[in-house]
Amino acid sequence: MGGCSLNSKMWVQILVGLNIISKAHGFSGGIFPQSCGSLLPEHDAFRPETSNPPFAVAFEFSRHPGDPVTVVLRSEGSTRFRGFMLDAQNSSSISSSSPVGQFLLLDSDISRLLDCYGSKGTAVSQKNNQAKSQVKVNWTAEGEEKDVIFRATFLERFDRFWDPISVHLPRFTTTMEPSSPEPSSPEPTTKTDVTQTWEPTPKNSSEHTKKVAILLMCLDSIVEEVKMEVFNIQTFLFASKPFNFGLIKMSLLITSSLVFAADVASLVLFRVFPFEVAPVALVSVLVCFASVELLAAFMPIGPSHELKPIWELVLRGCFALHHILTTAVIFLGVVRSTDVDRSQNGGRSWTLIVMVAFSVWILLTQIWNLVLCFLKQTILDRKQTDQSKPTRRIRTRSLSATTVALIITSVTLAVGTAAFAIAVIFGIMEEP
């Protein structure tokens, strides 16, 4: 009886699992009849973009009335779309979702027909999720001439799509050309206006605002790296005297003020364009770290203060975490601003490649500073031992090999960080 009960439970679980699987739909193939009204993808966690989409709807007419109209969905720049949905509505009853006419596929490899509201072929969507720059389909009126509006939705990636574009179908007009004095059968001459397309406006202010925020983060990264390396050089070379330690705190105060201002400005700019949780949360944490660094510069800590080791340790921890989070914010900005899907079309985004190399470089800087943190006492003890030797070389204050290596490495890391950050800035500003 126990075995039978176990088997029954097992079969029940299998049936429940199969039922759940049967309810799961993948929409990358373009079959989503529940979107016939809104034309929007069912991505509940994301909302349509408020900026103007870099895509357009155009028409191509044949020479004779009644022939199919070719509807063209196309990219207006380098941005590609993965998904789309297109339908035709009667402008007088568009609110009642009444499809007009029927679509005919021109390329069944990238597009498929949908049956909306019980009518066959009244909408078109993508057949796969490959990046596309242009899709063409034919549309026939199948009835009397009406005022028709075409609606099209474009999806660049899963979390980035726009509200439907509505475009009126231009009227197909004919005029009679006068022929010879003995007219036989006048041939109609078609006049078509295919310039009635939705044209995207230039990048709106929110896109530029986002780029400025990322630019500030790149400058933040440069200043943070310079501050960290200058702190290392000053600490290991001449932190024992009060005047020199005062210079350390002064440079810390200046750089921390610049970083704090950049972080606050970036936070404000990130809140201007449509709210994105990740960058706003990361920059908020960065403002907290910058506040701690700025506060540390005002603390009455001297070279022989008993809390100086803890003070330095807290600063180094803030430096490292600040730098890592700044890199994360820049990386998110590059991913958002760069056409990552260009690799699908045989190209690559060099800005993203530079950003990956930049992240690796920042990792190396953090490893270097972690090593210095562990070897600090050893380096200082060796430096003190060398200075205690009464030799002519020490009297001339020549630098030891360890000190020279420390300075060269720190300067190299600071210069490399600045070079990578500037390259990323140029890449972001050149993105369409």
Secondary structure, DSSP 8 states (H G I E B T S, - for coil): -HHHHHHHHHHHHHHHHHHHHHH----TTS--GGGTTT-----TT---BSS--SEEEEEE--SSTTS-EEEEEEESSS--BSEEEEEEEEGGGGGGT-B-SEEEES-TTTEEEEEETTEEEEEEEESS---BSEEEEEEE--SS---EEEEEEEEEETTEEB--EEEE----EEEE----SS--S--EEEE----------S--HHHHHHHHHHHHHHHHHHHHHHHHHHHHHHHHHH-SSHHHHHHHHHHHHHHHHHHHHHHHHHHHHHTTSS--HHHHHHHHHHHHHHHHHHHHHHS---TT-TTHHHHHHHHHHHHHHHHHHHHHHHHHHHHHHS-GGGGGGT---HHHHHHHHHHHHHHHHHHHHHHHHHHHHHHHHHHHHHHHS--HHHHTT---HHHHHHHHHHHHHHHHHHHHHHHHHHHHHH--
